[in-house]
């Protein structure tokens, strides 16, 4: 009797369904595969990627750069979440064949969730964009002003209130100076056709339009020399339409401006202005040799 009881006891023990153990192993393997991208992200460190953009060397461009980072991270998070949902549906229902899974309709909390959250995300992106655009387009009062004029195929940089004038064309790309950590206002115009004032390291581009004055303010945070170019196809020598901006200390900037306030500097600026006037008045002709604009003999 005791043997019969033992046999009965063993037989009555519940057994797992056939294949349940293998399905559990597959689920654990799938979860491990889905966790790999997140593990790689955590192990990569805390330094945020630039996502292909320049960090920017002005306070305005850095605000734009951080906005770009935020947008990109948000897109990656949302895109990753959607991808996980797609993978979950593919793996969860891959063996049902033609059988339609259980349908759930009119789940009010879920429907409110996936409606309200995207709306909040859009409002958040809009608010962040408005804040950054206000920083970029803000034009505080400043004593440093540069009038920029584009023409085929060169640039003129004039400093109102001083004799400072920098001009150049083609093989003599002009180089002008601005002080570091100082608000500098730019007024941009064009003599003939549409040009583009583009500074890659400043993350900035603005149209130079005939008959229209565009203006903005920079505050450079690093000293150094930065290359710029025309970003709009403007004619035969468009690709040679370069310029350089040199960011220096306020003391070096004051010394540079002072060079133009000497008699030789005034004569050089006058000669440069005359050469530019002759070039722009003659239309899109052959390039002429630019005059010296350094203020030195």
Short mmCIF file of the C-alpha atoms (twelve columns), coordinates in Angstrom:
data_MODEL
# 
_entry.id   MODEL 
# 
loop_
_atom_site.group_PDB 
_atom_site.id 
_atom_site.type_symbol 
_atom_site.label_atom_id 
_atom_site.label_alt_id 
_atom_site.label_comp_id 
_atom_site.label_asym_id 
_atom_site.label_seq_id 
_atom_site.Cartn_x 
_atom_site.Cartn_y 
_atom_site.Cartn_z 
_atom_site.pdbx_PDB_model_num 
ATOM 1   C CA . UNK A 1   0.000   0.000   0.000   1 
ATOM 2   C CA . UNK A 2   2.840   2.349   0.822   1 
ATOM 3   C CA . UNK A 3   4.336   1.779   -2.619  1 
ATOM 4   C CA . UNK A 4   1.008   2.566   -4.238  1 
ATOM 5   C CA . UNK A 5   0.765   5.769   -2.198  1 
ATOM 6   C CA . UNK A 6   4.228   6.820   -3.284  1 
ATOM 7   C CA . UNK A 7   3.429   6.187   -6.929  1 
ATOM 8   C CA . UNK A 8   0.174   8.124   -6.608  1 
ATOM 9   C CA . UNK A 9   2.001   10.990  -4.922  1 
ATOM 10  C CA . UNK A 10  4.587   11.202  -7.672  1 
ATOM 11  C CA . UNK A 11  2.011   11.026  -10.450 1 
ATOM 12  C CA . UNK A 12  -0.089  13.815  -8.923  1 
ATOM 13  C CA . UNK A 13  2.797   16.315  -8.976  1 
ATOM 14  C CA . UNK A 14  1.993   19.051  -11.575 1 
ATOM 15  C CA . UNK A 15  4.319   19.004  -14.567 1 
ATOM 16  C CA . UNK A 16  5.186   22.039  -16.699 1 
ATOM 17  C CA . UNK A 17  3.602   22.130  -20.154 1 
ATOM 18  C CA . UNK A 18  5.614   20.674  -22.956 1 
ATOM 19  C CA . UNK A 19  7.889   23.345  -24.453 1 
ATOM 20  C CA . UNK A 20  7.311   25.878  -21.633 1 
ATOM 21  C CA . UNK A 21  10.922  25.680  -20.448 1 
ATOM 22  C CA . UNK A 22  12.288  26.269  -23.951 1 
ATOM 23  C CA . UNK A 23  9.950   29.235  -24.453 1 
ATOM 24  C CA . UNK A 24  11.189  30.741  -21.190 1 
ATOM 25  C CA . UNK A 25  14.783  30.427  -22.352 1 
ATOM 26  C CA . UNK A 26  13.953  32.125  -25.645 1 
ATOM 27  C CA . UNK A 27  12.251  35.014  -23.856 1 
ATOM 28  C CA . UNK A 28  15.254  35.512  -21.610 1 
ATOM 29  C CA . UNK A 29  17.518  35.482  -24.658 1 
ATOM 30  C CA . UNK A 30  15.349  38.052  -26.441 1 
ATOM 31  C CA . UNK A 31  15.363  40.328  -23.399 1 
ATOM 32  C CA . UNK A 32  19.131  40.054  -23.286 1 
ATOM 33  C CA . UNK A 33  19.426  41.026  -26.935 1 
ATOM 34  C CA . UNK A 34  17.148  44.029  -26.455 1 
ATOM 35  C CA . UNK A 35  19.223  45.156  -23.461 1 
ATOM 36  C CA . UNK A 36  22.499  45.150  -25.408 1 
ATOM 37  C CA . UNK A 37  22.076  48.646  -26.969 1 
ATOM 38  C CA . UNK A 38  21.322  50.197  -23.579 1 
ATOM 39  C CA . UNK A 39  24.295  48.446  -21.994 1 
ATOM 40  C CA . UNK A 40  26.559  49.752  -24.764 1 
ATOM 41  C CA . UNK A 41  25.228  53.281  -24.204 1 
ATOM 42  C CA . UNK A 42  25.926  53.125  -20.473 1 
ATOM 43  C CA . UNK A 43  29.422  51.718  -20.968 1 
ATOM 44  C CA . UNK A 44  30.306  54.423  -23.504 1 
ATOM 45  C CA . UNK A 45  30.572  57.032  -20.736 1 
ATOM 46  C CA . UNK A 46  28.746  60.251  -19.877 1 
ATOM 47  C CA . UNK A 47  30.187  62.537  -22.585 1 
ATOM 48  C CA . UNK A 48  27.453  63.640  -24.939 1 
ATOM 49  C CA . UNK A 49  28.132  63.325  -28.629 1 
ATOM 50  C CA . UNK A 50  28.121  66.388  -30.884 1 
ATOM 51  C CA . UNK A 51  26.007  64.442  -33.407 1 
ATOM 52  C CA . UNK A 52  27.961  65.956  -36.287 1 
ATOM 53  C CA . UNK A 53  27.574  69.630  -35.333 1 
ATOM 54  C CA . UNK A 54  30.190  72.183  -34.261 1 
ATOM 55  C CA . UNK A 55  30.068  73.092  -30.590 1 
ATOM 56  C CA . UNK A 56  30.257  76.745  -31.560 1 
ATOM 57  C CA . UNK A 57  32.651  79.517  -30.560 1 
ATOM 58  C CA . UNK A 58  30.051  82.127  -29.623 1 
ATOM 59  C CA . UNK A 59  27.486  82.191  -26.848 1 
ATOM 60  C CA . UNK A 60  24.735  82.202  -29.481 1 
ATOM 61  C CA . UNK A 61  26.078  79.211  -31.403 1 
ATOM 62  C CA . UNK A 62  26.544  77.226  -28.203 1 
ATOM 63  C CA . UNK A 63  22.882  77.704  -27.375 1 
ATOM 64  C CA . UNK A 64  22.036  76.408  -30.846 1 
ATOM 65  C CA . UNK A 65  24.410  73.475  -30.367 1 
ATOM 66  C CA . UNK A 66  22.773  72.453  -27.080 1 
ATOM 67  C CA . UNK A 67  19.350  72.691  -28.722 1 
ATOM 68  C CA . UNK A 68  20.594  70.386  -31.487 1 
ATOM 69  C CA . UNK A 69  21.860  67.923  -28.888 1 
ATOM 70  C CA . UNK A 70  18.530  67.950  -27.067 1 
ATOM 71  C CA . UNK A 71  16.540  67.429  -30.243 1 
ATOM 72  C CA . UNK A 72  18.768  64.568  -31.348 1 
ATOM 73  C CA . UNK A 73  18.645  62.813  -27.970 1 
ATOM 74  C CA . UNK A 74  14.867  63.182  -27.886 1 
ATOM 75  C CA . UNK A 75  14.591  61.721  -31.386 1 
ATOM 76  C CA . UNK A 76  16.803  58.779  -30.402 1 
ATOM 77  C CA . UNK A 77  14.772  58.062  -27.254 1 
ATOM 78  C CA . UNK A 78  11.421  58.224  -29.038 1 
ATOM 79  C CA . UNK A 79  12.720  56.298  -32.028 1 
ATOM 80  C CA . UNK A 80  14.239  53.638  -29.767 1 
ATOM 81  C CA . UNK A 81  10.980  53.252  -27.857 1 
ATOM 82  C CA . UNK A 82  9.005   52.826  -31.088 1 
ATOM 83  C CA . UNK A 83  11.558  50.299  -32.327 1 
ATOM 84  C CA . UNK A 84  11.223  48.294  -29.103 1 
ATOM 85  C CA . UNK A 85  7.442   48.224  -29.502 1 
ATOM 86  C CA . UNK A 86  7.819   46.961  -33.061 1 
ATOM 87  C CA . UNK A 87  10.299  44.267  -32.009 1 
ATOM 88  C CA . UNK A 88  8.070   43.239  -29.107 1 
ATOM 89  C CA . UNK A 89  5.082   42.806  -31.436 1 
ATOM 90  C CA . UNK A 90  7.180   40.851  -33.938 1 
ATOM 91  C CA . UNK A 91  8.619   38.497  -31.327 1 
ATOM 92  C CA . UNK A 92  5.499   38.177  -29.188 1 
ATOM 93  C CA . UNK A 93  3.089   37.272  -31.993 1 
ATOM 94  C CA . UNK A 94  5.410   35.684  -34.539 1 
ATOM 95  C CA . UNK A 95  4.030   32.121  -34.038 1 
ATOM 96  C CA . UNK A 96  0.314   32.854  -34.250 1 
ATOM 97  C CA . UNK A 97  0.195   32.379  -38.010 1 
ATOM 98  C CA . UNK A 98  -3.118  33.574  -39.420 1 
ATOM 99  C CA . UNK A 99  -4.721  33.782  -35.988 1 
ATOM 100 C CA . UNK A 100 -5.611  37.339  -35.063 1 
ATOM 101 C CA . UNK A 101 -4.425  38.229  -31.538 1 
ATOM 102 C CA . UNK A 102 -6.885  39.394  -28.960 1 
ATOM 103 C CA . UNK A 103 -8.180  42.844  -29.844 1 
ATOM 104 C CA . UNK A 104 -8.529  45.539  -27.190 1 
ATOM 105 C CA . UNK A 105 -10.591 48.617  -28.028 1 
ATOM 106 C CA . UNK A 106 -11.625 51.752  -26.214 1 
ATOM 107 C CA . UNK A 107 -8.876  51.599  -23.592 1 
ATOM 108 C CA . UNK A 108 -9.385  55.209  -22.465 1 
ATOM 109 C CA . UNK A 109 -6.306  55.576  -20.171 1 
ATOM 110 C CA . UNK A 110 -3.983  54.155  -22.828 1 
ATOM 111 C CA . UNK A 111 -5.471  56.301  -25.587 1 
ATOM 112 C CA . UNK A 112 -5.164  59.431  -23.456 1 
ATOM 113 C CA . UNK A 113 -1.552  58.538  -22.684 1 
ATOM 114 C CA . UNK A 114 -0.390  58.156  -26.277 1 
ATOM 115 C CA . UNK A 115 -2.287  61.317  -27.250 1 
ATOM 116 C CA . UNK A 116 -1.201  63.642  -24.446 1 
ATOM 117 C CA . UNK A 117 2.480   62.640  -24.311 1 
ATOM 118 C CA . UNK A 118 3.219   63.510  -27.990 1 
ATOM 119 C CA . UNK A 119 1.426   66.840  -27.539 1 
ATOM 120 C CA . UNK A 120 3.583   67.630  -24.493 1 
ATOM 121 C CA . UNK A 121 6.714   66.678  -26.432 1 
ATOM 122 C CA . UNK A 122 5.780   69.046  -29.273 1 
ATOM 123 C CA . UNK A 123 5.118   71.888  -26.806 1 
ATOM 124 C CA . UNK A 124 8.461   71.209  -25.119 1 
ATOM 125 C CA . UNK A 125 10.372  71.309  -28.411 1 
ATOM 126 C CA . UNK A 126 8.554   74.497  -29.407 1 
ATOM 127 C CA . UNK A 127 9.334   76.212  -26.088 1 
ATOM 128 C CA . UNK A 128 13.034  75.242  -26.255 1 
ATOM 129 C CA . UNK A 129 13.242  76.554  -29.827 1 
ATOM 130 C CA . UNK A 130 11.682  79.893  -28.875 1 
ATOM 131 C CA . UNK A 131 14.124  80.354  -25.980 1 
ATOM 132 C CA . UNK A 132 17.175  79.631  -28.132 1 
ATOM 133 C CA . UNK A 133 15.962  81.749  -31.050 1 
ATOM 134 C CA . UNK A 134 15.467  84.689  -28.701 1 
ATOM 135 C CA . UNK A 135 19.053  84.280  -27.513 1 
ATOM 136 C CA . UNK A 136 20.380  84.091  -31.063 1 
ATOM 137 C CA . UNK A 137 18.384  87.066  -32.396 1 
ATOM 138 C CA . UNK A 138 18.914  89.242  -29.324 1 
ATOM 139 C CA . UNK A 139 20.782  92.447  -30.183 1 
ATOM 140 C CA . UNK A 140 21.994  94.142  -26.999 1 
ATOM 141 C CA . UNK A 141 23.556  97.590  -27.156 1 
ATOM 142 C CA . UNK A 142 27.265  97.574  -27.878 1 
ATOM 143 C CA . UNK A 143 30.033  99.963  -28.849 1 
ATOM 144 C CA . UNK A 144 31.567  97.524  -31.342 1 
ATOM 145 C CA . UNK A 145 29.786  97.635  -34.704 1 
ATOM 146 C CA . UNK A 146 30.924  96.199  -38.037 1 
ATOM 147 C CA . UNK A 147 29.242  97.088  -41.339 1 
ATOM 148 C CA . UNK A 148 29.705  94.185  -43.756 1 
ATOM 149 C CA . UNK A 149 29.126  94.551  -47.478 1 
ATOM 150 C CA . UNK A 150 29.321  91.679  -49.958 1 
ATOM 151 C CA . UNK A 151 29.982  92.182  -53.657 1 
ATOM 152 C CA . UNK A 152 31.182  90.161  -56.628 1 
ATOM 153 C CA . UNK A 153 33.520  88.799  -55.447 1 
ATOM 154 C CA . UNK A 154 34.755  90.142  -52.158 1 
ATOM 155 C CA . UNK A 155 33.935  91.639  -48.791 1 
ATOM 156 C CA . UNK A 156 34.219  95.019  -47.120 1 
ATOM 157 C CA . UNK A 157 34.282  95.417  -43.333 1 
ATOM 158 C CA . UNK A 158 33.863  98.963  -42.057 1 
ATOM 159 C CA . UNK A 159 33.865  100.103 -38.417 1 
ATOM 160 C CA . UNK A 160 31.587  103.139 -37.995 1 
ATOM 161 C CA . UNK A 161 33.065  105.959 -35.947 1 
ATOM 162 C CA . UNK A 162 36.623  105.005 -36.883 1 
ATOM 163 C CA . UNK A 163 38.823  105.004 -39.975 1 
ATOM 164 C CA . UNK A 164 39.011  101.200 -39.842 1 
ATOM 165 C CA . UNK A 165 38.196  99.594  -43.169 1 
ATOM 166 C CA . UNK A 166 39.132  96.108  -44.356 1 
ATOM 167 C CA . UNK A 167 38.468  94.976  -47.888 1 
ATOM 168 C CA . UNK A 168 39.732  92.277  -50.191 1 
ATOM 169 C CA . UNK A 169 38.845  90.029  -53.097 1 
ATOM 170 C CA . UNK A 170 39.733  86.583  -54.382 1 
ATOM 171 C CA . UNK A 171 43.407  85.845  -53.664 1 
ATOM 172 C CA . UNK A 172 43.531  88.521  -50.934 1 
ATOM 173 C CA . UNK A 173 40.832  87.328  -48.541 1 
ATOM 174 C CA . UNK A 174 40.194  90.105  -45.999 1 
ATOM 175 C CA . UNK A 175 40.856  89.567  -42.313 1 
ATOM 176 C CA . UNK A 176 39.100  91.705  -39.721 1 
ATOM 177 C CA . UNK A 177 39.248  91.651  -35.938 1 
ATOM 178 C CA . UNK A 178 36.725  91.595  -33.116 1 
ATOM 179 C CA . UNK A 179 37.271  91.473  -29.333 1 
ATOM 180 C CA . UNK A 180 36.655  88.299  -27.341 1 
ATOM 181 C CA . UNK A 181 33.844  88.095  -24.738 1 
ATOM 182 C CA . UNK A 182 32.278  91.258  -26.177 1 
ATOM 183 C CA . UNK A 183 28.992  91.808  -27.950 1 
ATOM 184 C CA . UNK A 184 29.734  92.740  -31.567 1 
ATOM 185 C CA . UNK A 185 26.927  93.921  -33.824 1 
ATOM 186 C CA . UNK A 186 27.070  93.183  -37.565 1 
ATOM 187 C CA . UNK A 187 25.099  94.984  -40.281 1 
ATOM 188 C CA . UNK A 188 25.094  92.977  -43.529 1 
ATOM 189 C CA . UNK A 189 24.263  94.282  -47.002 1 
ATOM 190 C CA . UNK A 190 24.992  93.352  -50.626 1 
ATOM 191 C CA . UNK A 191 25.917  95.554  -53.573 1 
ATOM 192 C CA . UNK A 192 24.803  93.348  -56.440 1 
ATOM 193 C CA . UNK A 193 23.398  89.824  -55.996 1 
ATOM 194 C CA . UNK A 194 22.475  87.474  -53.162 1 
ATOM 195 C CA . UNK A 195 25.491  86.369  -51.132 1 
ATOM 196 C CA . UNK A 196 25.779  84.337  -47.940 1 
ATOM 197 C CA . UNK A 197 27.810  85.254  -44.846 1 
ATOM 198 C CA . UNK A 198 28.831  81.885  -43.415 1 
ATOM 199 C CA . UNK A 199 31.123  81.086  -40.462 1 
ATOM 200 C CA . UNK A 200 31.186  77.291  -39.888 1 
ATOM 201 C CA . UNK A 201 32.843  77.403  -36.451 1 
ATOM 202 C CA . UNK A 202 30.263  79.952  -35.325 1 
ATOM 203 C CA . UNK A 203 27.373  77.768  -36.565 1 
ATOM 204 C CA . UNK A 204 26.047  80.821  -38.347 1 
ATOM 205 C CA . UNK A 205 24.843  81.755  -41.821 1 
ATOM 206 C CA . UNK A 206 22.911  84.804  -42.983 1 
ATOM 207 C CA . UNK A 207 21.829  86.128  -46.394 1 
ATOM 208 C CA . UNK A 208 23.395  89.278  -47.807 1 
ATOM 209 C CA . UNK A 209 20.566  90.785  -49.870 1 
ATOM 210 C CA . UNK A 210 20.635  93.826  -52.175 1 
ATOM 211 C CA . UNK A 211 18.589  96.645  -50.693 1 
ATOM 212 C CA . UNK A 212 18.094  94.830  -47.358 1 
ATOM 213 C CA . UNK A 213 20.100  95.161  -44.148 1 
ATOM 214 C CA . UNK A 214 20.370  92.044  -42.018 1 
ATOM 215 C CA . UNK A 215 21.846  92.402  -38.563 1 
ATOM 216 C CA . UNK A 216 22.855  90.214  -35.627 1 
ATOM 217 C CA . UNK A 217 25.171  90.146  -32.607 1 
ATOM 218 C CA . UNK A 218 28.052  87.807  -31.859 1 
ATOM 219 C CA . UNK A 219 29.832  87.216  -28.564 1 
ATOM 220 C CA . UNK A 220 32.930  85.131  -29.289 1 
ATOM 221 C CA . UNK A 221 34.158  83.021  -26.380 1 
ATOM 222 C CA . UNK A 222 37.582  81.997  -27.749 1 
ATOM 223 C CA . UNK A 223 40.462  83.847  -29.352 1 
ATOM 224 C CA . UNK A 224 41.736  82.596  -32.686 1 
ATOM 225 C CA . UNK A 225 41.300  82.962  -36.417 1 
ATOM 226 C CA . UNK A 226 38.125  81.607  -38.005 1 
ATOM 227 C CA . UNK A 227 37.473  81.157  -41.707 1 
ATOM 228 C CA . UNK A 228 34.299  82.269  -43.420 1 
ATOM 229 C CA . UNK A 229 32.960  82.134  -46.942 1 
ATOM 230 C CA . UNK A 230 30.079  83.008  -49.207 1 
ATOM 231 C CA . UNK A 231 27.458  80.261  -48.989 1 
ATOM 232 C CA . UNK A 232 25.294  81.292  -51.973 1 
ATOM 233 C CA . UNK A 233 26.212  80.736  -55.606 1 
ATOM 234 C CA . UNK A 234 26.853  84.306  -56.728 1 
ATOM 235 C CA . UNK A 235 28.786  84.055  -59.962 1 
ATOM 236 C CA . UNK A 236 32.020  82.983  -61.603 1 
ATOM 237 C CA . UNK A 237 34.372  83.402  -58.628 1 
ATOM 238 C CA . UNK A 238 31.960  82.368  -55.894 1 
ATOM 239 C CA . UNK A 239 34.270  79.630  -54.590 1 
ATOM 240 C CA . UNK A 240 37.053  82.177  -54.003 1 
ATOM 241 C CA . UNK A 241 34.929  84.495  -51.886 1 
ATOM 242 C CA . UNK A 242 36.586  83.880  -48.517 1 
ATOM 243 C CA . UNK A 243 37.267  85.987  -45.439 1 
ATOM 244 C CA . UNK A 244 38.777  85.552  -41.980 1 
ATOM 245 C CA . UNK A 245 37.682  86.867  -38.607 1 
ATOM 246 C CA . UNK A 246 40.342  87.148  -35.930 1 
ATOM 247 C CA . UNK A 247 39.108  87.123  -32.343 1 
ATOM 248 C CA . UNK A 248 41.611  88.900  -30.078 1 
ATOM 249 C CA . UNK A 249 41.769  90.339  -26.583 1 
ATOM 250 C CA . UNK A 250 40.138  93.766  -26.039 1 
ATOM 251 C CA . UNK A 251 43.599  95.351  -25.677 1 
ATOM 252 C CA . UNK A 252 44.814  93.899  -28.981 1 
ATOM 253 C CA . UNK A 253 41.588  94.985  -30.652 1 
ATOM 254 C CA . UNK A 254 42.008  98.559  -29.403 1 
ATOM 255 C CA . UNK A 255 45.599  98.592  -30.700 1 
ATOM 256 C CA . UNK A 256 44.450  97.270  -34.080 1 
ATOM 257 C CA . UNK A 257 41.766  99.966  -34.405 1 
ATOM 258 C CA . UNK A 258 44.314  102.609 -33.415 1 
ATOM 259 C CA . UNK A 259 46.432  101.751 -36.476 1 
ATOM 260 C CA . UNK A 260 43.704  103.139 -38.707 1 
ATOM 261 C CA . UNK A 261 43.601  106.437 -36.815 1 
ATOM 262 C CA . UNK A 262 47.095  107.382 -37.962 1 
ATOM 263 C CA . UNK A 263 47.670  109.427 -41.141 1 
ATOM 264 C CA . UNK A 264 49.041  106.381 -42.962 1 
ATOM 265 C CA . UNK A 265 46.108  104.294 -41.788 1 
ATOM 266 C CA . UNK A 266 43.631  106.895 -42.981 1 
ATOM 267 C CA . UNK A 267 45.298  107.007 -46.407 1 
ATOM 268 C CA . UNK A 268 45.271  103.204 -46.671 1 
ATOM 269 C CA . UNK A 269 41.587  103.049 -45.739 1 
ATOM 270 C CA . UNK A 270 40.761  105.765 -48.279 1 
ATOM 271 C CA . UNK A 271 42.663  103.922 -51.019 1 
ATOM 272 C CA . UNK A 272 40.899  100.659 -50.131 1 
ATOM 273 C CA . UNK A 273 37.496  102.345 -50.220 1 
ATOM 274 C CA . UNK A 274 38.284  103.852 -53.635 1 
ATOM 275 C CA . UNK A 275 39.424  100.491 -55.037 1 
ATOM 276 C CA . UNK A 276 36.281  98.797  -53.769 1 
ATOM 277 C CA . UNK A 277 34.088  101.541 -55.202 1 
ATOM 278 C CA . UNK A 278 35.719  101.181 -58.605 1 
ATOM 279 C CA . UNK A 279 35.279  97.425  -58.531 1 
ATOM 280 C CA . UNK A 280 31.620  97.481  -57.502 1 
ATOM 281 C CA . UNK A 281 30.757  100.355 -59.866 1 
ATOM 282 C CA . UNK A 282 32.157  98.490  -62.850 1 
ATOM 283 C CA . UNK A 283 29.830  95.550  -62.230 1 
ATOM 284 C CA . UNK A 284 30.877  91.896  -62.281 1 
ATOM 285 C CA . UNK A 285 34.103  92.462  -64.153 1 
ATOM 286 C CA . UNK A 286 37.538  90.931  -63.867 1 
ATOM 287 C CA . UNK A 287 39.047  91.005  -60.390 1 
ATOM 288 C CA . UNK A 288 41.406  93.842  -59.576 1 
ATOM 289 C CA . UNK A 289 44.332  93.938  -57.210 1 
ATOM 290 C CA . UNK A 290 43.058  94.896  -53.749 1 
ATOM 291 C CA . UNK A 291 44.493  97.818  -51.898 1 
ATOM 292 C CA . UNK A 292 46.317  97.432  -48.591 1 
ATOM 293 C CA . UNK A 293 44.060  97.911  -45.584 1 
ATOM 294 C CA . UNK A 294 46.345  97.153  -42.673 1 
ATOM 295 C CA . UNK A 295 47.028  100.794 -41.829 1 
ATOM 296 C CA . UNK A 296 50.768  100.171 -42.077 1 
ATOM 297 C CA . UNK A 297 53.271  101.333 -44.680 1 
# 
